[in-house]
Amino acid sequence: MAKKKAHIINRELSWLQFNARVLQESIDPDTPLLEKIKFLGIYSNNLDEFFRIRVATLNRMTGVNKKLYGDVSINPRKTLKEINLVDKQKQVEFQGIFRSIVHDLAKNNVFIVNEKELTKEQGEFVSAYFQENVRSKLFPIMLGNLRKATLDDRSLYLAVVLQVRNNADRERYALIEVPVGPLPRFLRLPDQEDKKYIILLDDIIRYCLDDIFSVFGFNVFRAYAIKFTRDAELDIDSDISKSFLEIMSESLKQRDVGSPVRFTYDRHMPEKLLNILLAMLQITKRDTVLPSGRYHNFRDFMHFPDLEIPGATFEKWPPLSHPALSGKESIFSRIRKTDIMVHYPYQSFHHIIDLLREASIDPQVRAIKMTLYRVASSSNVVNALINAARNGKEVTVFLEVQARFDEEANIFWAEKMQEEGVRVIQSIPGFKVHAKLLLIRRHEIDEKNVYYAGISTGNFNETTAKIYADSTLFTANKEIASEVNTVFHLFDSKYSIPRFKHLVVAPFAMRNFFIRLINNEIRIAKKGREAWIILKLNSLADEKIVRKLYEASQSGVKIKLIIRGICVLIPGVPGLSDNIEAISIVDRYLEHARVFVFCDGGDNKYFISSADWMVRNFDNRIETACPVYDKALQQELMKMLQIQWSDNSKARFLGEKNTNEYRDRETGEQKIQSQFETYAFFRNRSL
């Protein structure tokens, strides 16, 4: 609910509204059938992380004095109650959508079958698969032996009732972890004529329970899926005798024993078994206990098999080459001539790899510096940096080990790079480094040192770059590159606060800088002149900024917001935010770029940034926002924003009550799907 006096939407409920937009994609007629299934998986994965972090934090706050967590307006118990209400409502909707998708699959001769629906031939196929692939990976736990710390909250379990026919006294209970990871969640059975069949790994195990337990005399089996979620927030040990990697490695082990915060189970489970599980897992009434359907851990549905159904998946959009980066000319010479901006996944992330490769073997390159936040599991970025070190370059990497849920991978890469001679900086006490920066120092004939900078809105990660829509600016602008170098010096001299004239750097000045720009628009509007702001963000949750935007609206500043995720601001409130419009776009790519444009009396100011407008980004992270000075790139950014603002296919209105309503198309109005139009825009340019 919104706080009526402050006109601020609760950020947790706003996040749930965002995830509801993800769920909408699974019923949108414009979403291909198999992609709908994947959106169910994305929704489920998002919800898991939300409970592991945000709900876990609220649970912790319920036992803490309000004065200790700063904002006395927060009511964690009330918020938890509202979250649970929304979660239960959406769970019912989710199950209905899944049944509808299963029905639509059947219309396309694709059938998801369970263990009770197998034909004799299918049963023989499943039994053979079980014996050859599954049986050796199952290690049942008898509930009488269960300890709290033995279960993995990322896994799916089957709670099994074991009985002897006509002997009620011989009833026992067991848990079986479904080995997803070592095995796929889905098994495609042999086609029958033109019909395709899929069975889930959980149902394969159900079908073969007698192969596991019959040796103990049991001959009646019933299995019910359960899924629970633990508190995943880390308590970081401050032992100065340990390296930061050691501290993080030990802290990660906490996640294996964190307190459960959410428990979902098959609603048909016997009450006696349910109560035993709740007691053994130490799940209380304060936690979310949610009856659900037969299947859980829907995040696995993000990897649902491709079944070769015409039109059931998104049309392939091969990443495009940037017209200025043909591969036939040195990338450094191109950047030296003019600023270049690459927008992936529309354009190829390989341009970044190509730049690093060229830098690693170019005899004129002396040093490379880079920040890494989330690294691909098989990272060509890291491999290029290691190759540069092997070629004698001075390579320095700030690798943010505290990137949530990527800590283990980042620890691995930190150790790997250190072994290869890369200097790795691992932490700044009290801050996360979220800025996405690259700096290359090159010795050139006309100048002793020339710096080339890359400033990005997203991670230097070739895997996520296929689905996250981000932008990276490459520039040899002396002032900007020099200030990027200053940010890197900050990692070594943590207690000197530098001054910046071009870059905007958090936690030093970012909030106040943008407040000054908003105030400038307010002054211009009060003079009766044109004043406007366009903001594209993942999340808008900083109340100081929100109040300033309300003030700007009341002064006549026209404000357009494109917010993918959390938005605590309420647009369109009479007398408060009449001049603010807000939309959210959820589509095949995850909108991740942050772009800010201020009218400034006609001398438009453009910025790209790694930072959302949230308290943590302004106050607790090293972030950068970079001005875009090149007029052609300004026009390019504005064109992309205009395309998104005109979206009448995937754009939803944001508000307090009517949130997530699609923008209607007028009769005869051309359909505009912004991501499709953006790809077409860059494809035409590449031609």
ABEGO torsion letter per residue (X at the ends): XBBAAAGBBBAAAAAAAAAAAAAAAAABAABBAAAAAAAAAAAAAAAAAAAAAAAAAAAAAAABBAAAAGBAABBAAAAAAAAAAAAAAAAAAAAAAAAAAAAAAAAAGBBBBBAAABBAAAAAAAAAAAAAAAAAABBBBBAAABBAAABBAABBBBBBBBBBBGBAABBBBBBBBBBBGABBABBBBBBBEABBBBBBAAAAAAAAAAAAAAAAGBABBBBBBBBBBBBABBBBBABAABBAAAAAAAAAAAAAABBBABBBBBAABBAAAAAAAAAAAGBBAABBBBBBBABBGAAAAAABBBAGBBGABBBBBBBBBBAABAGABBAAAAAAABBBBBBOAABBAAAAAAAAAAAAABAABABBBBBBABBBABBAAAAAAAAAAAAGBBBBBBBBAABBGAAAAAAAAAAAAAAAGBBBBABBBGBBBABBBBBBBBBBAABABBBBBBBBABBBBAAAAAABBBBBBBBABAAAAAAAAAAAAAAABAABBBBBAABBBOAAAAAAAAAAAAAAAAAAAAAGBBBBBBBBBABBABAAAAAAAAAAAAAGBBBBBBBABBBABBBGBBGAAAABBBBBBBBABBBABBBBBBAGGGBBBBBBBABBBBAAAAAABBBBBBBBABAAAAAAAAAAAAAAAABAAABBBBBAAABGBBBBBBBGBBBBBAAAAAAAAAAAAAX
